Amino acid sequence: MRTISRRNLLQILSGALPSLAQGRKPNFLFLFTDDQRFNTLHALGNKEVQTPNMDNLVRHGLHFSHAAIMGGTVGAICQPSRAMLMTGRTLFQVHDHTMAANPPAGESRKYYPTFPELLRRNGYETFGTGKWHNGTSMFARSFSAGENIFFGGMSDHLQVPVHDFDPAGRYPRAAQRVAKTFSSQLFSDSAIRYLKQRNRDKPFLAYVAYTSPHDPRMAPARFARMYSTRDIQVPENFLPRHPFDNGDLKLRDEVLAPFPRTPEVIKEHIAGYYAMITEVDYQIGRVLAALVQSGEADNTYVIFTADNGLAVGQHGLLGKQNLYDHSMRVPLVIAGPGVKKGQHTDGLCYLMDVCPTVLELAGVEPPEGIAGRSLRPMMKDPEASIREEVVMAYRHYQRGIRTRKWKLILYNVGGEKHTQLFDMECDPLERQDLSGEAAHAARITELRALLAQRLKEYGDRTDLDAAVWPAFRD
């Protein structure tokens, strides 16, 4: 397995405050994986998976251990997640103005600028490769360069339908071609070519969005051979079935394995999932090595994260269409000039907080009205906090709120309601539902009221007391 030498990685991630002080704009290398759960790195305690390059980033960057997404208004969670990341807007805002085919009347011309778009307006060269699940027009205004662009949600990793970059921003289906290189290598090769050939008169953002470890789980043989079901443990919160209908137990993700789930089948899925993660880790190492060779590592922020997590057997689930931590939390590491190395912060934050963070680091004013909050206070002091709670939602079935200590999840499936309460400090795997205990009644009332308040502030029109929650318009 190829990894970057410790010396070279230190070069990548060493503080470079003097160069910034001399007026150089920082560069950004954004490494974005698909469906990678927050705890699927060896360095974070998962001894079953091999991730040497991600581990190096953890050791030499700042790890945000409680980064979360807000959820999804559609089953393809990655679509709203990526829209929130790009714009710093809430789940409900991006549904109406970024994802919706028919925006609300009178607002059809409204759109939210993306952070690559704002960097581009402020003198950056912005390069994109890989998965883009938010439409061709949004990509066209965000990037000034690109290669092997995938306008979709998932595909066979050896037959990815991609477009070449078009400066005019036109990406008709007729111009699409099918690449035959494994997806992670395909996108890494494009990023490496860019780092070698880029315009050195401008600072850059290189956005590298992988489709791995999203299924189909078809890692190349040398990575698949690294994992045997004999060495895989069944998750402690494994269940043969989810204890009740959460609204979407029969969608595509969940029918990848039969019901009831069995330990044997789940271990096969986990082994395939880890093989995909190790493969994309290897390709990330190649891109980081190219950054070193470019001579610009000392002035570059490296941001590694993912669009959402994945259950893979936990709570009787396989997918990410739920509000448990295994699906809502993502890995997030930021390394680069002046960032505290080898530290972590367990403060709550959202993936959408990356948007104003990048803009602040670049000296670009963030747009008015964004919900994302800069992570800079946590980068300066890992003990700092920018959020006391995060709220989450999935379609018109689930709403939740998480504090450092508690998580409340409310379900409404066609009028059938359920409540869950978890003590996240004592029960991080969310195994013991405390909602039925009288001692917690007041706490549930308090959390429910806070949830309703925050949802209203974030643009959700759902009335938690309604008999049936209305579906989102598209």
Buried (B, 14 or more C-beta within 10 A) or exposed (E): EEBBEEEBBBBBBBBBEEBBEEEBBBBBBBBBBBBBBBBBBBBBEBEEBBBBBBBBBBBBBBBBBBBBBBBBBBBBBBBBBBBBBBBBBBBBBBBBBBBBEEBEEEEEEEBBBBBBBBBBEBEBBBBBBBBBBBBBEBBBBBBBBBBBBBBBBBBEBBEBBBBEBBEEEEBEEEEBEEBEBBBBBBBBBBBBBBBEEBEEEBBBBBBBBBBBBBBEBBBBEEBBEBBEBEEBEBBEBBBEEBEEBBBBBEEBBBEBBEEEBBBEBBBBBBBBBBBBBBBBBBBBBBBBBBBBEBEBBBBBBBBBBBBBBBBBBBBBBBBBBBBBBBBBBBBBBBBBBBBBBEBBBBBBBBBBBBBBBBBBBBEBEBBEEBBBBBBBBBBEEBEEBBBEBBBBBBBBBBBBBBBBEBBBBBBBBEEEEBEBBBBBEEBEBBEEBBBEEEEBEEBBEEBBEBBBEBBEEBBBEBEBEEEEBEEBEE
